[in-house]
Amino acid sequence: MTEYSATAAALPATRRGHVREILARRDFDRLFCTRLASQCSDGIFQASLAGAVLFNPERAAQPTQVAAGLAVLLLPYSLVGPFAGILLDRWSRQRILLLSNLIRCLFVAVVAVEIAGGVSGPPLYATALVTISINRFFLSGLSAALPHVIEPRQLVTANALSTTVGTGATALGGAVALLVRLPVGSNNHGYAAIALSSVLGYAISACAVYGFSRDRLGPDETEQAGRESARDVLAGLAAGARHVYSRKPAFYALLTMTVHRLCYGMTTIAGILLYRNYFHDDGIFRAGLAGLSQMLVLGAAGALLAAVLTPAATRRFGKPVWITGLLIGAGVVELALGVPYTMPALLLAAFGLGLAAQGVKISVDTTVQESVDDEFRGRVFSVYDTLFNVMYVLAAVVGVFGLPDTGKSYAMLVGVALGYWIAAALFLVANRRLTQSSSSAVRSGR
C-alpha cells in the first residue's frame, strides 16, 4: 500500500548512475530476479483466480463471490504483514524465500485442480488465501533482505527500482494470463491451466534465491537482538493508533482516507459486476475480464498522472485543499460518468477516480509522515495499511447487500457521490479549525 506512493516520490530524485551502479551488483541482480519472476507469477495467478471466480461462464458471479474474492486478495496484506517480521528476524531469509516459492508451487497446483474440478466456495477460497498469504510473507522477506545486498546510501534508489518494476511485473503477469486464455478458453479447465502456468515463475524465483548462501540475506545478530514477539506487535499497533489519534492532522487524514477507500471500493465492486453481468462486447470496448483489464489500465493511468500533479498541486494549494478538491471531483465523476452506464463513460470514470484515489493517498501518506513522531512511524503505517485494506473488504461486504447482480444501481452512485462530498466537507472544516486553533495559540504566545 505505502510502497507505491513512496516509489512515486523517490523516482524523480533517482539518478541514472545510481541505478546502473545498483544493477552492477550481482547479489542485487539475483534478488531482483527473485522478485520479478515471483511477482510476474503473482499477476498470472491472481488473474486466473479472478477469471475463474468472476468471469467464468460455468460459474455465476454474485456479489457474495466478489466479496469473498476481494477478502482473499486483500486480507493477507493486512493480517499477515505486521506479524511477518517475527519469523523473518528469527529464521534464515534465504530459506524463507526458497521455501515460500516451493510451497506456493504446491498450493497453486492444488488451486488449479480445484478450479478444473469445479470446486467453489470456502474450499477454493481457503486454498487461495493460504497461497496469497505466503506471497505477502515472501514480499516482506524481500524487503528485509534488500539491505544485505546493497550499500545503505543506495537503499532509497533500490527500493524505488524494486517496487516499481515489481509492480510492472505483476501487471505483465496479468497480461500474460489474458494471452494464455486465448488458446485454453474461459472455462474451468482453461483457468486451471492459467493458474498452473504461474508455477513456472515461482520455480524460476526459487532457483534464483537458491544461489544465495544460507546466511547471506540475514538476519544478522543485530536484527535478531531486536526481534519482537506477537504480543509486542499487537502492543505496537495499539501504541501507533493512540499516537495517530493524538496527532490531529494525521488522524483527520486517515479518517478521510478510510471513507474514501470505502467509496472507491464500492465503485470497483460495481464495476466488476457490470463487466461480468451487464455489459456486452462493443467494438474495441470489451466485456468480461478483458474489459475489466481496460478499466484497470485507465485507473492506473489516472494514478500515474496523480503522481505527476500532486507534488506541484500540494505546494501551491496545500494538502487539505488538494485532498478536498479531489474528493469533490471524485463525487462529480461518480455521477456524471456513472449514470450513463456505458463502457466508454466507465473507462473515463476509472481514469478520473484513479487520479483522485492516488492523489488523495499520496497527500495522506505525506501528512501522516510529517505529523507523527519518527519512533512511531512504522507502527502508524501498519495501522494505516490495515485500515486501507480492511475498508476495501468492507466495501465488498456492503456491496453484497446493496448491489444487484448486474452492478447497476443509481442509488449506489448517489450514495457514493454523497460519501465523497461529505468526507470533503468534514475534512476541510476539521483542518480549518486546526489552523484557527494553531493561529490562536501563536497569538497568545503558547
C-alpha positions in Angstrom: 0.0 0.0 0.0 2.5 2.6 1.1 5.1 1.3 -1.4 3.5 2.9 -4.4 3.4 6.4 -3.2 6.9 6.1 -1.7 8.1 4.9 -5.0 6.4 7.8 -6.9 8.2 10.3 -4.6 11.6 8.6 -4.8 11.8 8.1 -8.6 12.2 11.7 -9.6 15.3 12.0 -7.4 16.8 8.8 -8.7 19.9 9.4 -10.9 20.6 7.0 -13.8 24.1 6.5 -12.5 22.8 5.2 -9.2 20.5 2.7 -11.0 23.4 1.4 -13.1 25.6 1.1 -10.0 23.0 -0.9 -8.3 22.3 -3.2 -11.3 26.1 -3.9 -11.4 25.9 -5.6 -8.1 25.5 -9.3 -8.7 23.7 -10.1 -5.5 21.2 -7.3 -6.1 20.5 -8.7 -9.6 19.9 -12.2 -8.1 17.4 -10.8 -5.5 15.8 -8.6 -8.2 15.3 -11.7 -10.4 13.8 -13.5 -7.5 11.3 -10.7 -7.1 10.4 -10.2 -10.8 9.8 -13.9 -11.5 7.7 -14.2 -8.4 5.6 -11.1 -9.0 5.0 -11.9 -12.6 3.6 -15.2 -11.5 1.5 -13.4 -8.9 -0.2 -11.5 -11.7 -0.9 -14.7 -13.6 -2.2 -16.5 -10.5 -4.4 -13.6 -9.4 -5.8 -13.2 -12.9 -6.6 -16.9 -13.1 -8.4 -16.7 -9.7 -10.4 -13.6 -10.7 -11.3 -15.2 -14.0 -12.3 -18.5 -12.5 -14.5 -16.9 -9.9 -15.9 -13.8 -11.6 -15.7 -14.3 -15.4 -16.1 -18.0 -15.9 -19.3 -18.8 -17.9 -19.5 -22.1 -15.9 -20.0 -20.1 -12.7 -22.3 -17.3 -11.8 -20.6 -14.3 -10.2 -22.7 -13.0 -7.4 -21.8 -10.0 -5.0 -21.0 -12.6 -2.3 -18.3 -14.1 -4.6 -16.9 -10.7 -5.3 -16.7 -10.0 -1.5 -15.0 -13.4 -0.9 -12.6 -12.9 -3.7 -11.5 -9.4 -2.5 -11.1 -10.7 1.0 -8.8 -13.5 -0.3 -6.7 -11.0 -2.2 -6.5 -8.2 0.4 -6.8 -9.5 3.9 -3.4 -11.3 3.9 -1.8 -7.9 3.3 -3.5 -6.6 6.5 -3.3 -9.6 8.7 0.0 -11.3 7.7 2.1 -8.2 7.1 2.5 -6.9 10.7 3.5 -10.3 12.0 5.8 -11.4 9.2 8.8 -9.7 10.8 8.6 -12.1 13.8 9.8 -15.1 11.7 11.9 -13.0 9.3 14.0 -11.9 12.2 14.4 -15.5 13.5 15.0 -17.7 10.5 17.3 -17.6 7.5 15.6 -15.3 5.0 17.2 -17.3 2.1 15.5 -20.4 3.3 12.2 -18.5 3.9 12.3 -17.1 0.3 13.2 -20.5 -1.1 10.5 -22.5 0.8 7.9 -19.8 0.1 8.3 -20.3 -3.6 8.3 -24.1 -3.3 5.2 -24.1 -1.1 3.4 -21.8 -3.5 4.1 -24.1 -6.3 2.4 -26.9 -4.4 -0.7 -24.8 -3.4 -1.1 -23.3 -6.9 -1.2 -26.8 -8.2 -4.0 -27.6 -5.6 -5.9 -24.5 -6.6 -5.6 -25.5 -10.3 -7.0 -28.9 -9.5 -9.9 -27.3 -7.6 -10.7 -24.9 -10.4 -10.6 -27.7 -13.0 -12.9 -29.8 -10.8 -15.5 -27.0 -10.4 -14.8 -26.6 -6.7 -16.1 -23.3 -5.4 -16.9 -21.6 -2.1 -14.9 -22.0 1.1 -12.6 -24.8 0.0 -11.3 -22.8 -3.0 -11.1 -19.6 -1.1 -9.2 -21.2 1.8 -6.5 -22.7 -0.5 -6.2 -19.4 -2.4 -6.0 -17.5 0.9 -3.0 -19.6 2.0 -1.3 -19.1 -1.3 -1.6 -15.3 -1.2 -0.7 -15.2 2.5 2.5 -16.9 1.7 3.1 -14.3 -1.1 2.7 -11.5 1.5 5.2 -13.2 3.7 7.6 -13.6 0.7 7.4 -9.9 -0.2 8.2 -8.9 3.4 11.2 -11.2 3.2 12.4 -9.5 0.0 12.2 -6.1 1.7 14.1 -7.3 4.8 16.8 -8.9 2.6 17.4 -5.9 0.4 19.8 -4.0 2.8 22.1 -7.1 2.8 22.8 -6.9 -1.0 23.4 -3.1 -1.4 25.0 -0.2 0.4 23.0 1.9 2.8 23.3 5.0 0.5 21.7 3.0 -2.3 18.6 1.9 -0.3 16.1 4.5 -1.5 17.0 4.0 -5.1 17.0 0.2 -4.8 13.6 0.3 -3.1 12.1 2.6 -5.8 13.5 0.4 -8.6 12.4 -2.9 -7.0 8.9 -1.9 -6.1 8.2 0.0 -9.3 9.5 -2.7 -11.6 7.9 -5.4 -9.4 4.5 -3.8 -9.8 5.1 -3.7 -13.5 5.9 -7.4 -13.4 2.6 -8.1 -11.7 0.8 -6.2 -14.4 2.8 -8.1 -17.0 1.7 -11.3 -15.4 -1.9 -10.3 -15.8 -1.4 -9.6 -19.5 0.3 -13.0 -19.9 -2.8 -14.6 -18.3 -5.0 -12.9 -20.9 -2.8 -14.2 -23.7 -2.7 -17.7 -22.3 -6.5 -17.6 -22.0 -6.9 -17.3 -25.8 -5.9 -20.9 -26.7 -7.1 -22.6 -23.4 -10.5 -20.9 -23.2 -12.5 -19.2 -20.4 -13.9 -22.3 -18.7 -12.9 -24.2 -15.6 -10.1 -26.1 -17.4 -8.9 -23.0 -19.1 -8.5 -21.0 -15.9 -6.9 -24.1 -14.2 -4.3 -24.1 -17.0 -3.6 -20.4 -16.5 -3.2 -20.9 -12.7 -0.8 -23.9 -13.3 1.3 -21.8 -15.7 2.2 -19.5 -12.8 4.2 -22.3 -11.3 7.0 -21.6 -13.8 7.7 -18.2 -12.4 7.7 -19.4 -8.8 10.1 -22.2 -9.8 12.5 -19.6 -11.5 12.3 -17.4 -8.4 13.2 -20.4 -6.2 16.2 -21.2 -8.5 17.4 -17.6 -8.3 17.3 -17.4 -4.5 18.9 -20.8 -4.1 22.1 -19.2 -5.4 22.5 -17.3 -2.1 24.2 -18.9 0.8 22.0 -19.6 3.8 23.1 -16.6 5.9 23.7 -14.1 3.0 20.3 -12.3 3.4 20.2 -12.2 7.2 19.1 -11.9 9.8 22.3 -10.8 11.4 23.0 -10.6 15.1 21.7 -7.0 15.4 18.4 -7.8 13.8 17.9 -10.9 15.9 18.6 -9.0 19.1 15.8 -6.6 18.2 13.2 -9.2 17.3 9.7 -8.9 18.5 7.0 -11.3 19.8 3.4 -11.4 18.6 2.4 -9.6 21.8 4.9 -6.9 21.0 3.4 -6.4 17.5 -0.1 -6.1 18.9 1.1 -3.6 21.6 2.9 -1.7 18.9 -0.2 -1.4 16.7 -2.2 -0.2 19.7 0.5 2.4 20.5 0.5 3.5 16.9 -3.3 4.0 16.9 -3.1 6.0 20.1 -0.3 8.2 18.7 -2.0 9.0 15.5 -5.2 9.9 17.4 -3.1 12.5 19.3 -1.8 14.0 16.0 -5.0 15.5 14.7 -3.7 16.3 11.1 -2.8 12.7 10.6 -5.9 11.5 12.4 -8.3 13.5 10.2 -6.3 12.5 7.1 -6.6 8.8 8.0 -10.4 9.1 8.7 -10.8 10.8 5.3 -8.8 8.0 3.6 -11.0 5.4 5.3 -14.2 6.9 3.9 -12.6 7.4 0.5 -11.5 3.8 0.4 -15.0 2.6 1.2 -16.4 4.7 -1.6 -13.8 3.7 -4.1 -14.2 0.0 -3.1 -18.0 0.2 -3.7 -17.4 1.6 -7.2 -14.8 -1.1 -8.0 -17.1 -3.9 -7.0 -19.9 -2.4 -9.1 -17.5 -2.2 -12.0 -16.6 -5.9 -11.6 -20.3 -6.9 -11.6 -21.1 -4.6 -14.6 -18.3 -6.2 -16.7 -19.4 -9.7 -15.7 -23.2 -9.5 -15.9 -24.3 -6.3 -17.6 -22.0 -5.1 -20.4 -21.5 -6.8 -23.8 -18.7 -6.5 -26.3 -18.9 -3.4 -28.4 -16.1 -2.8 -30.9 -12.9 -2.0 -29.0 -14.8 -1.9 -25.7 -14.8 -5.4 -24.3 -16.9 -7.0 -21.6 -15.7 -9.7 -19.2 -12.1 -10.0 -17.9 -10.7 -8.1 -21.0 -13.0 -5.2 -20.3 -12.1 -5.2 -16.6 -8.5 -5.1 -17.6 -9.2 -2.0 -19.7 -10.8 -0.3 -16.7 -7.8 -1.2 -14.5 -5.3 0.2 -17.1 -7.2 3.5 -17.3 -7.3 3.6 -13.5 -3.5 3.1 -13.4 -3.0 5.9 -15.9 -5.0 8.2 -13.7 -2.9 7.2 -10.7 0.3 7.9 -12.7 -1.0 11.4 -13.6 -1.8 12.0 -9.9 1.8 11.2 -9.1 2.9 13.9 -11.5 0.4 16.5 -10.5 0.2 16.1 -6.7 3.6 17.4 -5.7 3.1 20.7 -7.5 -0.6 21.0 -6.5 0.1 20.5 -2.8 2.9 23.1 -2.9 0.5 25.6 -4.5 -2.8 24.9 -2.7 -1.8 22.9 0.3 -2.6 19.3 1.0 -6.0 19.9 2.7 -7.3 21.9 -0.2 -5.9 19.4 -2.8 -7.5 16.5 -0.9 -10.8 18.3 -0.7 -10.8 19.2 -4.4 -10.0 15.6 -5.4 -12.8 14.3 -3.2 -15.3 16.8 -4.7 -14.1 15.9 -8.2 -14.5 12.2 -7.4 -18.1 12.7 -6.5 -18.8 14.6 -9.7 -17.1 11.9 -11.8 -19.1 9.2 -10.0 -22.4 10.8 -11.0 -21.6 12.4 -14.4 -19.8 9.4 -15.9 -21.6 6.6 -13.9 -25.2 7.4 -14.7 -24.9 6.6 -18.5 -23.8 3.1 -17.6 -21.8 2.7 -20.8 -18.3 1.3 -21.2 -16.7 4.4 -22.6 -18.1 6.5 -19.8 -17.0 4.0 -17.2 -13.4 3.9 -18.6 -13.3 7.7 -18.3 -14.6 7.4 -14.8 -11.9 4.9 -14.0 -9.3 7.4 -15.1 -10.8 10.2 -13.1 -11.3 8.1 -9.9 -7.8 6.6 -10.3 -6.4 10.1 -10.3 -8.4 11.1 -7.3 -7.6 8.0 -5.3 -3.8 8.2 -5.9 -3.7 12.0 -5.3 -5.6 11.6 -2.0 -3.4 8.7 -1.0 -0.1 10.5 -1.7 -1.3 13.5 0.2 -2.5 11.5 3.1 0.8 9.5 3.2 2.8 12.7 3.3 0.5 14.2 6.0 1.0 11.2 8.2 4.8 11.1 7.6 5.0 14.8 8.6 2.7 14.7 11.6 3.8 11.6 13.5 7.0 11.1 15.5 9.7 9.1 13.8 9.7 6.4 16.6 6.0 5.7 15.9 6.1 6.0 12.1 6.4 2.3 11.3 3.6 1.3 13.7 1.3 4.1 12.4 1.8 2.9 8.9 1.0 -0.6 10.0 -2.3 0.7 11.3 -2.8 2.6 8.1 -2.2 -0.5 5.9 -4.7 -2.4 7.9 -7.4 0.2 7.6 -6.6 0.7 3.9 -7.3 -2.9 3.0 -10.0 -3.8 5.6 -12.1 -0.9 4.4 -11.9 -2.2 0.8 -13.1 -5.6 2.0 -15.9 -3.9 4.0 -16.9 -2.2 0.8 -17.3 -5.7 -0.7 -19.5 -6.7 2.2 -21.6 -3.6 1.8 -21.9 -4.5 -1.9 -23.4 -7.9 -1.1 -26.4 -6.2 0.5 -26.6 -3.0 -1.6 -25.9 -4.1 -5.2 -27.9 -6.2 -7.7 -26.1 -8.9 -9.6 -25.7 -6.7 -12.6 -23.9 -4.0 -10.6 -26.2 -1.3 -12.0 -27.6 0.9 -9.2 -28.4 4.6 -9.4 -28.8 4.6 -5.6 -25.2 3.4 -5.2 -23.9 6.1 -7.5 -25.8 8.8 -5.5 -24.7 7.3 -2.1 -21.0 7.1 -3.1 -21.0 10.6 -4.5 -22.6 11.9 -1.3 -19.9 10.0 0.7 -17.1 11.7 -1.2 -18.7 15.2 -0.8 -19.5 14.7 2.9 -15.9 13.5 3.5 -14.6 16.5 1.7 -16.7 18.9 3.7 -15.8 17.4 7.1 -12.1 17.2 6.3 -12.0 20.8 5.2 -13.9 22.1 8.2 -11.7 20.0 10.6 -8.5 21.4 9.0 -9.7 24.9 9.2 -10.4 24.5 12.9 -6.9 23.1 13.3 -5.5 26.1 11.5 -7.5 28.6 13.6 -6.5 26.8 16.8 -2.8 27.0 15.8 -3.1 30.7 15.0 -4.8 31.4 18.3 -2.1 29.6 20.2 0.6 31.6 18.4 -1.1 34.9 19.1 -1.5 34.0 22.8 2.2 33.1 23.0 1.6 29.4 23.9 
